[in-house]
């Protein structure tokens, strides 16, 4: 009798991860987030729950989205979102977006030759604000590690104010490896660090005509050592006065403006 060979643990874990991803869904909420998701042909939509008032406000988007809504009374608005979420009577269950491969988006994606990399930024409100700024300044993608980063959530989508449907948000297995891939593709990687000796404008100028990757760390710990080592240069945002700290979403907006204005 032939005995089977036990699969390695890493193979089992990878297969389990793929099964979990296939089952994963997200509940978006709020008028703006739901409208933009309904209008996104690339978004797989599963269930739409609306109050009568929200249905009236979303009439055209509901028709275009092609999903029959469940109309409920406000007191019966029971969907699996955090208690206290400002849902405005609108919630939509969806599958996470698939933006494709990093290499394809970074080389031929929409927008200028500019990406943002987030090193363990876990607050969905910060990531949502970063996506919104990335869209405003024409970045091709926001890139974050699959673990220890903010996944697609209703809170992230609401903060992004629709940008989640249009701005590629790529979650990669290993951030340092993604950075090396970008460098091989010609990207110049600028890590933001408040103690760096080089000012941001000088770092952007040193990139010349190369595409730029802005690498942002989590508030508090900042960039991890491996991430710092993988950057081409570390730069600071100059400040005046005694208080010289911005949160990560504000710092990203400043850095995006500097990089997109060269």
C-alpha positions in Angstrom: 0.0 0.0 0.0 1.4 3.3 -1.1 1.8 5.9 1.7 1.2 9.6 1.0 3.9 12.2 1.4 3.0 14.9 4.0 3.1 18.4 2.5 5.6 20.9 4.0 4.1 23.3 6.5 4.8 26.3 4.3 2.7 24.7 1.4 -0.2 23.9 3.8 -0.1 27.5 5.1 0.0 29.0 1.6 -3.0 26.8 0.5 -4.9 27.8 3.6 -4.2 31.5 2.9 -5.6 31.1 -0.6 -8.7 29.5 0.7 -9.2 32.2 3.3 -8.7 34.9 0.6 -11.3 33.2 -1.6 -13.9 33.4 1.2 -13.0 36.9 2.3 -15.6 39.7 1.9 -15.7 43.3 3.0 -18.6 45.4 4.1 -18.4 49.0 2.8 -20.6 51.6 4.3 -21.5 55.3 3.9 -23.1 57.0 0.8 -19.8 57.9 -0.9 -18.0 54.6 -0.4 -21.1 52.6 -1.5 -21.8 54.8 -4.5 -18.3 54.5 -5.8 -18.2 50.8 -5.3 -21.5 50.3 -7.1 -20.2 52.4 -10.1 -16.9 50.3 -10.2 -17.3 47.6 -12.9 -14.2 45.8 -11.4 -15.8 45.4 -8.0 -17.6 42.1 -7.3 -20.7 43.0 -5.4 -22.6 40.5 -3.2 -25.3 42.2 -1.0 -26.7 45.7 -0.8 -28.6 46.9 2.3 -30.2 50.4 2.2 -32.7 52.5 4.0 -35.4 54.2 1.9 -33.6 57.5 2.2 -30.2 56.1 1.1 -31.9 54.2 -1.8 -33.3 57.6 -3.0 -29.9 59.2 -2.8 -28.2 56.3 -4.6 -30.8 55.8 -7.3 -28.6 56.0 -10.4 -25.7 54.1 -8.8 -28.0 51.3 -7.6 -29.4 51.0 -11.2 -25.9 50.9 -12.7 -24.5 48.5 -10.0 -27.0 45.8 -11.1 -27.6 44.5 -7.6 -31.1 44.4 -6.1 -31.1 46.2 -2.8 -32.6 45.1 0.5 -34.6 48.0 1.8 -34.9 48.1 5.5 -36.1 50.4 8.2 -33.4 52.4 10.0 -34.1 50.6 13.3 -33.6 47.3 11.5 -30.3 48.1 9.8 -28.4 45.0 10.9 -25.2 44.4 9.0 -21.8 43.2 10.4 -20.0 46.5 10.7 -18.6 48.1 13.9 -21.2 49.6 16.2 -21.2 53.3 16.0 -20.0 53.4 12.3 -21.6 56.3 10.4 -23.2 54.2 7.7 -25.8 56.8 6.5 -28.2 53.9 5.8 -26.0 52.3 3.1 -23.9 49.1 3.3 -22.5 46.9 0.5 -20.8 43.5 0.9 -18.1 43.1 -1.7 -15.0 41.0 -2.6 -11.6 42.8 -2.2 -10.3 44.3 -5.4 -7.6 42.6 -7.3 -5.2 45.1 -8.9 -2.9 42.6 -10.5 0.9 42.3 -10.3 3.2 44.9 -8.7 5.4 44.9 -11.8 2.5 45.7 -14.2 1.1 48.5 -12.1 4.4 50.1 -11.4 5.5 50.2 -15.0 2.4 50.8 -17.0 -0.3 51.8 -14.5 -2.3 55.0 -14.6 -0.7 58.1 -13.1 2.9 59.3 -13.0 6.0 57.2 -12.2 5.4 57.5 -8.5 4.4 55.0 -5.8 4.0 55.0 -2.0 5.2 52.2 0.2 3.8 51.9 3.7 5.9 50.0 6.3 3.5 48.5 8.9 0.9 51.3 8.8 -2.0 49.6 10.4 -4.5 52.4 11.1 -7.3 52.1 8.4 -8.0 55.9 8.7 -4.4 56.7 7.9 -4.3 54.3 5.0 -7.6 55.7 3.7 -6.2 59.2 3.8 -3.0 58.1 2.1 -5.0 56.5 -0.7 -6.9 59.8 -1.2 -3.7 61.8 -1.4 -2.2 59.3 -3.7 -5.1 59.7 -6.1 -5.0 63.5 -5.9 -1.3 63.6 -6.8 -1.4 60.9 -9.4 0.5 58.0 -7.8 0.4 54.7 -9.6 0.0 52.6 -6.4 0.1 52.4 -2.6 1.9 49.3 -1.5 1.9 47.7 1.9 2.9 44.3 3.4 0.0 41.7 3.5 0.6 41.2 7.2 0.9 44.1 9.7 -1.0 46.6 7.5 -4.5 47.8 7.2 -6.7 45.5 5.0 -9.6 46.7 3.0 -12.3 47.6 5.5 -15.4 49.8 5.6 -13.5 52.4 7.8 -10.6 52.5 5.3 -13.0 52.9 2.3 -15.0 55.7 4.0 -11.9 57.7 4.9 -10.6 57.2 1.3 -13.8 58.8 0.1 -14.0 56.7 -3.0 -10.3 56.5 -3.7 -10.2 52.9 -2.8 -12.2 52.1 -6.0 -9.7 53.9 -8.2 -6.3 54.0 -6.5 -4.4 50.7 -6.6 -3.7 49.4 -3.1 -1.3 46.4 -3.4 -0.6 44.2 -0.4 2.6 42.2 -1.0 4.1 39.3 0.8 7.4 41.0 1.7 7.9 44.8 1.6 11.7 44.7 1.2 11.5 42.3 -1.7 8.9 44.6 -3.4 11.3 47.5 -2.9 14.1 45.5 -4.5 11.8 44.7 -7.4 11.0 48.4 -7.8 14.7 49.3 -7.7 15.4 46.8 -10.4 12.7 48.5 -12.5 14.5 51.8 -12.1 12.7 53.3 -9.1 14.6 55.6 -6.7 13.4 54.8 -3.1 13.2 57.7 -0.7 12.6 56.8 3.0 11.0 59.5 5.2 12.8 59.9 8.5 12.6 62.9 10.7 16.2 62.6 11.8 17.7 62.2 8.3 20.4 64.8 7.3 19.0 65.3 3.8 15.9 67.5 3.2 13.1 66.0 1.1 13.5 68.5 -1.8 17.2 67.6 -2.1 16.3 63.9 -2.1 13.7 64.4 -4.8 16.2 66.3 -6.9 18.8 63.6 -6.6 16.3 61.1 -8.2 16.8 63.0 -11.5 14.3 61.6 -14.0 13.9 58.2 -12.3 10.5 57.1 -11.0 10.2 57.6 -7.3 9.0 55.3 -4.4 8.2 57.2 -1.2 8.7 54.9 1.8 6.7 55.8 4.9 7.0 54.3 8.3 4.4 53.7 11.1 3.9 56.5 13.6 6.1 56.0 16.6 8.5 53.2 15.5 9.0 54.7 12.0 10.8 52.6 9.3 12.1 49.1 10.3 15.8 48.6 10.0 15.6 46.3 6.9 13.3 48.9 5.2 15.7 51.7 5.9 18.6 49.7 4.5 16.7 49.0 1.3 16.0 52.7 0.6 18.3 54.6 -1.7 18.2 57.6 0.5 16.6 58.8 3.8 15.1 62.3 3.9 13.3 64.5 6.3 10.5 67.1 5.9 11.9 70.4 7.1 9.9 72.1 9.9 10.1 75.3 11.9 9.3 75.8 15.5 9.5 73.3 18.4 6.9 70.9 17.1 8.2 69.0 14.1 6.1 65.9 13.7 3.3 65.1 11.2 1.2 62.0 11.2 1.9 59.5 8.4 -1.0 60.5 6.2 -0.1 64.2 6.4 3.6 63.5 5.8 2.7 61.3 2.8 0.6 64.2 1.3 3.6 66.6 1.7 6.0 64.0 0.2 3.7 63.3 -2.7 3.4 67.0 -3.5 7.2 67.4 -3.5 7.7 64.3 -5.7 4.9 65.2 -8.2 6.1 68.8 -8.5 9.7 68.2 -9.7 
